Amino acid sequence: MSDKNVNANIEMKELSFSEAIREAMVEEMRRDPGVFLMGEDVGVFGGVWGVSHDMLDEFGPERVRDTPISEIAIVGTGLGAAMVGMRPIVEIMFGDFLMCAGDQIANQVAKARFMSGGKADVPLTIRVTTGAPGSSAAQHSQSPESWFMNVPGIKIVTPATPADAKGLLRTAIRGADPVLFFEPKMLYADKGAAPDDPDFAVPFGEARVAREGRDVTVIAVGIMVKHALAAAAQLAEDDISVEVVDPRTLVPLDKKTLIDSVAKTSRVVVAHEAHLRSGPGAEIAAMLAEEAIEYLDGPIVRVGAKNVPLPYNPALENYVLPDASDIVRALKSFWGKA
Amino acid sequence: MSDKELTSYSKDFLAELFRKMVLVREFELRAIEERRNGLIPGFIHSCVGQEASAVGATAALTQEDVITSTHRGHGHLLGKGGDPKYMMAELAARSTGYCLGRGGSLHLADFELGILGANGIVGGGIPIAVGAGLAFQMRGEKRVSLSFFGDGATNEGAFHEALNLAGLWSLPVIFLCENNLYGEGTPQDQQAPIADLAKRAESYGFPGEIVDGNDVLAVYEATKAAAARARAGEGPTMIEAKTYRFRGHYEGDPQIYRKPGEMAEWRKRDPIPNFRQRLLDAGLFDAEALDEIEADVQADLDEAVAFAESAPAPKPEEALAGVYAETHDGLIF
């Protein structure tokens, strides 16, 4: 896995996805007194996913703020603080709860700069979990990344590795634009190497080629990068060479890297855990149809959750959610092996 | 009427309150006229009748303090020092307007003046004001954040979440509710089971005070006391200014919802002629001095309209700029 943003001279450190996020927050809070964390159970509890464990001890309750269960106030207060010079990180416990703060995100945060004629800086990072953690049913399992892709003004970041989680979060915190930062719950415990550098940052708008291949491209979002790599390993046994591309940010979208990959392989699968209908893949597929159709030897195939609410029953849930086997099936469809 | 003697204020201060109330009223009337003339393409939600609350409250703030405003926000902006030229140009959708013609009346903002924005969403600015108050508290600054909103906003979730948080954290925020008795076209008494909305503050652990919203000095004194509380670290205050709007929710609103006789009663309490009469009765100003202030306002507004008319319209493709601070390929396509 090559990454041009990693300086070869900097030592790598093994850490979990969760630790990577925590490190980025801690390092930025040490560096800049304007950075603080606010959300439900982020302090004493350490975050329901444990991401902010012990941060209260280092930074105190002023900068690691437990809030009431008030998503409108969490996001809106973050926005107001950002407008007067702070760099808040606010945490929304589940992606499903973003809708509780819907007005603040879609009408206030995203539009503040534009509506004010470009005057409002909004250095606000909204950290939020995404994806189904298993038998959590329809209000704690959704992947709402694309809900906000239709709202201009907010950047949408979807890390899939510890290194990207750390580097992208740093870019979010240091930037002047609002960011929705989606953390797949089921990746928190996954480990990987990340540069041990308090300035390591991954720029937005640069996709990552997670695995190089010749025959077919999988453009995978969030946790589906992991499943796509597993699928690619499986297809290698059949001598099918799969390229896996991780956009890393959906807004902005690195169209060039996606198109370059498709130009090379001439086949493409787009995979995400979000529901298929108008999921992130719909935008990516439409973009490829408009700008890369001449490279394609077959249809653009999408993999995503079936268009029903996420069920509680494990067998039903498994049926609705996409996984590596769905990507394998989609890939093989190009060779009539579905 | 506020109890304090007029003579306890400086003449300059009283003249400025009068000038600003006249400016707000005349700005609204001019904007309405220019909308009819075709200069202004968008809706206008005028605050005619509510000048005292806008001017009284902002007079109690410093330049470093901030406000969030509403769809009926022209008075709040002018009170906080907004320049009628840039406001009129924004209403006229020109590049020289406060928001380069991208925001219009509902989104007027000037961060240098501490105006964090009007708002098109009822109650939308309240949590934003709380956030600014949080930042001031965290940085140890003696600044105050004031959120204007109407009676209708007190039935929004944003109001309750924001007041709860401000009370919980004792933030330096003033919640200034302009209760004009109507939420759009529905009377306040059909929108909430209580008439005195200031009572809602108590459940969030801080005082709620009712003032005569048509008495500029009463609003000023209440806001000044609330600001002193906030600066002393004693937390938020809610002020309910009882007032009335003399025009529709928006220009063109047929106002079929008004209660009979209500308008005539409130017209007797028009904040501007009443304040003018008080200034005359106290012998502080003669009629000529006040006439001169009114004439100066008209001259300023002539200038504002001329400025708006002469300004270039934005180029259509300018719509693509200013969405993000940091642009990238693949961001806008």
Chai-1 contact restraints between the chains, C-beta under 6 A:
chainA,res_idxA,chainB,res_idxB,connection_type,confidence,min_distance_angstrom,max_distance_angstrom,comment,restraint_id
A,S70,B,E161,contact,1.0,0.0,6.0,A-B,restraint_1
A,I72,B,P127,contact,1.0,0.0,6.0,A-B,restraint_2
A,I72,B,G157,contact,1.0,0.0,6.0,A-B,restraint_3
A,I72,B,A158,contact,1.0,0.0,6.0,A-B,restraint_4
A,I72,B,E161,contact,1.0,0.0,6.0,A-B,restraint_5
A,A73,B,P127,contact,1.0,0.0,6.0,A-B,restraint_6
A,A73,B,E161,contact,1.0,0.0,6.0,A-B,restraint_7
A,A73,B,A162,contact,1.0,0.0,6.0,A-B,restraint_8
A,A73,B,L165,contact,1.0,0.0,6.0,A-B,restraint_9
A,G76,B,P127,contact,1.0,0.0,6.0,A-B,restraint_10
A,G76,B,I128,contact,1.0,0.0,6.0,A-B,restraint_11
A,T77,B,P127,contact,1.0,0.0,6.0,A-B,restraint_12
A,T77,B,V130,contact,1.0,0.0,6.0,A-B,restraint_13
A,T77,B,G131,contact,1.0,0.0,6.0,A-B,restraint_14
A,T77,B,L134,contact,1.0,0.0,6.0,A-B,restraint_15
A,L79,B,I128,contact,1.0,0.0,6.0,A-B,restraint_16
A,L79,B,G131,contact,1.0,0.0,6.0,A-B,restraint_17
A,G80,B,I128,contact,1.0,0.0,6.0,A-B,restraint_18
A,G80,B,G131,contact,1.0,0.0,6.0,A-B,restraint_19
A,G80,B,A132,contact,1.0,0.0,6.0,A-B,restraint_20
A,A81,B,G131,contact,1.0,0.0,6.0,A-B,restraint_21
A,A81,B,L134,contact,1.0,0.0,6.0,A-B,restraint_22
A,A81,B,A135,contact,1.0,0.0,6.0,A-B,restraint_23
A,M83,B,L116,contact,1.0,0.0,6.0,A-B,restraint_24
A,V84,B,A132,contact,1.0,0.0,6.0,A-B,restraint_25
A,V84,B,A135,contact,1.0,0.0,6.0,A-B,restraint_26
A,M86,B,A135,contact,1.0,0.0,6.0,A-B,restraint_27
A,D103,B,I121,contact,1.0,0.0,6.0,A-B,restraint_28
A,N107,B,I121,contact,1.0,0.0,6.0,A-B,restraint_29
A,Q108,B,G124,contact,1.0,0.0,6.0,A-B,restraint_30
A,F114,B,R102,contact,1.0,0.0,6.0,A-B,restraint_31
A,F114,B,G322,contact,1.0,0.0,6.0,A-B,restraint_32
A,F114,B,V323,contact,1.0,0.0,6.0,A-B,restraint_33
A,M115,B,G103,contact,1.0,0.0,6.0,A-B,restraint_34
A,M115,B,H107,contact,1.0,0.0,6.0,A-B,restraint_35
A,S116,B,C99,contact,1.0,0.0,6.0,A-B,restraint_36
A,S116,B,A109,contact,1.0,0.0,6.0,A-B,restraint_37
A,G117,B,C99,contact,1.0,0.0,6.0,A-B,restraint_38
A,G117,B,L100,contact,1.0,0.0,6.0,A-B,restraint_39
A,G117,B,R102,contact,1.0,0.0,6.0,A-B,restraint_40
A,G118,B,G322,contact,1.0,0.0,6.0,A-B,restraint_41
A,K119,B,F111,contact,1.0,0.0,6.0,A-B,restraint_42
A,P152,B,V323,contact,1.0,0.0,6.0,A-B,restraint_43
A,G153,B,V323,contact,1.0,0.0,6.0,A-B,restraint_44
A,G175,B,E326,contact,1.0,0.0,6.0,A-B,restraint_45
A,A176,B,A325,contact,1.0,0.0,6.0,A-B,restraint_46
A,D177,B,Y324,contact,1.0,0.0,6.0,A-B,restraint_47
A,D177,B,A325,contact,1.0,0.0,6.0,A-B,restraint_48
A,D177,B,E326,contact,1.0,0.0,6.0,A-B,restraint_49
A,F204,B,H328,contact,1.0,0.0,6.0,A-B,restraint_50
A,G205,B,H328,contact,1.0,0.0,6.0,A-B,restraint_51
A,G205,B,G330,contact,1.0,0.0,6.0,A-B,restraint_52
A,P252,B,H328,contact,1.0,0.0,6.0,A-B,restraint_53
A,P252,B,G330,contact,1.0,0.0,6.0,A-B,restraint_54
A,P252,B,L331,contact,1.0,0.0,6.0,A-B,restraint_55
A,L253,B,G330,contact,1.0,0.0,6.0,A-B,restraint_56
A,D254,B,G330,contact,1.0,0.0,6.0,A-B,restraint_57
A,K255,B,G330,contact,1.0,0.0,6.0,A-B,restraint_58
